[in-house]
Amino acid sequence: MDPIIHAAKSFNGIQVSFLSGNSTMSELFSYENLIDMKINVADLVENPDRYAVDMKGPVIVRTDFCKPELHEECTQ
């Protein structure tokens, strides 16, 4: 997943900028798609650092709930 560094409202949805490797990429997500992903649009715009983009979808995922260092402990 690639961390989101900026999110801004646009006429058709939310324009999201994210880091992919050493490059900054941009993707437009429609309001309808964000609602389907259960993303709080206001929170995404105000706190983009809480989210990441998974380009397999592409989908936006809330990441501040996740603590990767605990995954190994949870599965043991």
Residue, then its C-alpha position, 0 to 999 in steps of 0.5 A: m500500500d502506498p501512503i496518501i500525502h494529500a487529498a483535495k475535493s474536486f467536482n467529480g470526487i477526491q483527487v488523492s496524491f500518494l507516494s509510490g516508490n520514489s514518485t508521487m502519483s495521483e488518482l481521482f476517486s469518485y464520491e460513489n466509489l469512496i462511499d462504497m469503500k466506506i471511506n469518510v470523505a471529510d476525514l480523508v481530506e482533513n487527515p490524508d495521512r491516516y489512509a493509503v492506496d492499494m493499487k490492486g483495486p485501486v482502493i483506499v484503506r484506512t491505515d491508522f488502525c493497523k499496527p503491522e508490528l502486532h500482526e505476527e503476535c496476533t497470528q501466534 
